[in-house]
């Protein structure tokens, strides 16, 4: 069970007290609002993106996120999975985001930072390149208005695409097996390249990571405690629209999300579901501003004990199919008997299956996109390595005695 404040934006800016947006320093410094800029494609938004924005928000007081258009992404990287309208809404739903800019330019300039009164921009410790291989943050780096945050290990769009195409039931534990490696070779870490930015690595959950994503708010008097349950796999815009609709069921909602264990999800969903394991799904849901608390490994049936323990006022489910429990019974029988069950129509019928179909339909395009991306990254890595070698040689030459330099 993880608690997560549903209005955590203001609190998260104090995570790093000694940072630019922290509480350390004089009263004059504390009065000044530090505005932070992030930008990106934010395609197939996952907890890696959320963690970048969490870290960026902790560096200041107000986080503005620029999201690129479909046209810009297609030009510099290849076709996005989600439309720009879907991506705008996904980023708005991340609880650390204060404001978004639609159609932000792909190359980050001082003009953009000044336009939105941002002190600096923040990006992960990887590199983003234009179609012709230039660093998109070169200008702000040179000017000293660039900050770096740590990239989240164990997750990338590359990896998730590979998992969707790998039709096994245990792909989370098969990361070192030959069938998984075959797909990672197609989508990152190919036989001729080893980019640390595009490659696939294994996600390892820690208690610290969960604490960073959760804010620990208890229900307040007068809150309506609402319970929803499911897989919430590949957390996407369909989930966001549903949770937003659930959130709007009350003036003072406290939304608890029950996440089913991987084996349970595979029982009722089949195929290679879930794509993301329960630990990854936990972080994805915790990052959503409409969620107050997460129950990890929630029982499939919404029992009387669960309702009483959390003092549930309302149980909601979308218009999607309700799969029966192992014994064939209705998992929502108890809340229905109590008259607290409600079907919520979010107006968005998008499912995880639909996302997987988008990937499969455009498989060759995504393979080509990632291979092209990695080739550009490897060219940059080789150039950086060459510059470092030349610099080392110059330093060594300068330390040699004069007669040896002349020889």
C-alpha positions, 0 to 999 in steps of 0.5 A: 500500500503506497500513499500518494497525495492527489495535489502534490505539485507544491510539496515536491519542490521542497525535495531538495532543500539545498537546491535552487528551488529548496528552502535553504538560504535567505528569506529574499532567495526563498521569495524568488520563484525559480522557473524550470523548463523541460521538453521532449517528445514524451511518447509512450509516457512511462515512469522514466519520463515521470522521474525526469520531471520529478527531479526537474521539479525538485530543482525549482518552484514551477515546472514548464514542460514543452511537448513537440508536435508529431511533425517535429518528431517525425522529422527528427526521430520517426513516427510517434506512437501517440498523437500530439493531443494524446501526449499533451494530455498525458504530460498534463496528468503528471503531478509534478508538472505545473504547466505545459507548452504545446508544440515546443520547438525540437531544438531548445534555445535561449529564446525559448527559455526567455519567452517563458521566463525560465531560469534553466532547462533540465534534461537527463544524462543522455543526449538528444540529437536533431535529424543532422546529428546536432545536440538539441541542447548545445546553445543552453549548455554553452550559456550555462542555463542547462542542468542535468538529472539522472536517467532512470535505469531499466526503462525506455520506449525502446525496451517497451516496444521490444516487450510488446513484440516478444510474445512470452508470458515471462519476459520480465524474468527473461531479460538474459535469455536468447529470445529476449536478446533477439528483440533487444538487438532489433530495438537497441544494443544492436550487433554493431552498436552499443549506445548507453542511451538507446540500449535495454537494461533491467529495472530494479525496484527500491523502496527509495524510488517508491518513496520518491514517487509517493507523498503519503497523504492520508484521507481528510475529513469529508473526502470521498474514498473511491476505489478502482482496480486493474492492471493499468498496464503501459499506463496510457491516455485511456487510463488517464481519461478514466482516472480523471473521470473517476476523480470528478465523481466527488468534490473531494475525491481520494482515489485508491488504485488497486494494482493486480499482481502480474500472474493475476493479470496474465490469468485474465488478460492472457497473451504476453500481458502484462507488458510492465511488471507490477513494480513498474506499473506502481510508479506509473500510476503513482505519478498521476495527479488524480491518484491518492494511493496505490495498493500493490497486489490488490485482490482481484475480487473487491471483498467486504474486508477490503471495503471496510479496511479502506472505508471505501465510499464508492467503487468505480469501473470503466466500460471495459469488460469485467473478467470473472474471478477464478471461480467464475464469480463477479469480482464486484459482487460485494460493492454492487450488493452495498449499492456503491458500485458505479460504471464510469464512461470516460469517453475514451475506449483506448485499451492496452491492446490498441497500443500494442496493435499500433506498435505491431502495425508500424513495427518496421518503422520503429525498428528503423527509427531506433537503429537510426537513432542509435547510429547517430548516438554512436557517432557522437560517442565516437567524436567525444571519445576522439576529442578526449583522446586528443585532449589527453595527448595535448596534456601529456605533450605539455608535461614533457621536458622541452628537449623531448617535445622538440624531438 
